[in-house]
Amino acid sequence: MNTANDDLIEINVGNITYSMSSRCPHRGGQLKYGYINSNKKTVTCPLHQSVFSLESGEQLFGPKCANIKVIIKKVAALA
């Protein structure tokens, strides 16, 4: 996981990079310290365990809050 700046984080799963807000919309937990599930493509906020889809930004579990805007970048595989 890379921290692009204080507002965004980049999470790499395979050949895809997901850019999103660095803060959980529930209470501002720092997602850079969250748990990344590469198989389910989710990030879990370390503060109250809100779970967000890396692909859509949709909140999948946790205290009700807003979704997160996600920008997906595909990286070409190395030959």
C-alpha positions as CSV (number, residue, x, y, z in Angstrom):
1,M,0.0,0.0,0.0
2,N,1.3,3.4,-0.9
3,T,0.3,6.7,0.6
4,A,0.1,9.2,-2.3
5,N,-0.5,12.1,0.0
6,D,-2.6,12.7,3.2
7,D,-5.9,12.5,1.3
8,L,-5.4,9.4,-0.9
9,I,-4.0,5.9,-0.6
10,E,-3.1,3.4,-3.3
11,I,-3.7,-0.3,-2.7
12,N,-2.1,-2.8,-5.1
13,V,-3.7,-6.1,-5.7
14,G,-2.2,-8.2,-8.5
15,N,-1.8,-5.9,-11.5
16,I,-4.5,-3.5,-10.3
17,T,-4.0,-0.3,-8.3
18,Y,-7.0,1.1,-6.4
19,S,-6.8,4.8,-5.4
20,M,-9.2,6.0,-2.7
21,S,-9.6,8.4,0.2
22,S,-7.2,7.7,3.0
23,R,-9.9,8.2,5.7
24,C,-13.0,6.1,6.5
25,P,-16.2,8.2,6.0
26,H,-17.5,6.9,9.3
27,R,-15.1,8.4,11.9
28,G,-12.0,9.2,9.9
29,G,-10.1,6.1,10.6
30,Q,-6.8,5.8,8.7
31,L,-7.3,3.2,6.0
32,K,-3.6,3.0,5.4
33,Y,-3.6,1.0,8.7
34,G,-6.5,-1.2,7.6
35,Y,-6.7,-4.8,6.7
36,I,-6.5,-5.6,3.0
37,N,-8.2,-8.8,1.8
38,S,-6.7,-9.5,-1.6
39,N,-9.1,-12.4,-2.3
40,K,-12.3,-10.5,-1.6
41,K,-10.7,-7.1,-2.8
42,T,-11.8,-5.2,0.3
43,V,-10.2,-2.9,2.9
44,T,-11.3,-2.9,6.5
45,C,-11.0,0.3,8.6
46,P,-9.0,-0.4,11.8
47,L,-11.1,1.9,13.9
48,H,-14.6,0.4,13.7
49,Q,-14.2,-2.5,11.2
50,S,-16.1,-0.9,8.3
51,V,-15.4,-2.9,5.2
52,F,-15.3,-1.4,1.7
53,S,-15.1,-2.9,-1.7
54,L,-11.9,-1.9,-3.5
55,E,-13.6,-2.3,-6.8
56,S,-16.7,-0.1,-6.2
57,G,-16.0,1.7,-2.9
58,E,-19.3,0.4,-1.6
59,Q,-19.5,-0.1,2.2
60,L,-20.1,-3.9,2.7
61,F,-20.2,-4.0,6.5
62,G,-19.9,-1.9,9.6
63,P,-21.5,1.2,11.1
64,K,-23.6,3.0,8.5
65,C,-21.6,5.6,6.5
66,A,-21.0,6.8,3.0
67,N,-19.3,4.8,0.3
68,I,-15.7,5.7,-0.8
69,K,-14.9,7.0,-4.3
70,V,-12.4,4.6,-6.0
71,I,-10.2,5.1,-9.0
72,I,-9.0,1.8,-10.6
73,K,-5.7,1.7,-12.6
74,K,-4.7,-1.5,-14.4
75,V,-1.0,-2.1,-14.7
76,A,0.2,-4.1,-17.7
77,A,1.7,-7.4,-16.8
78,L,5.4,-7.8,-17.3
79,A,6.3,-10.2,-20.1
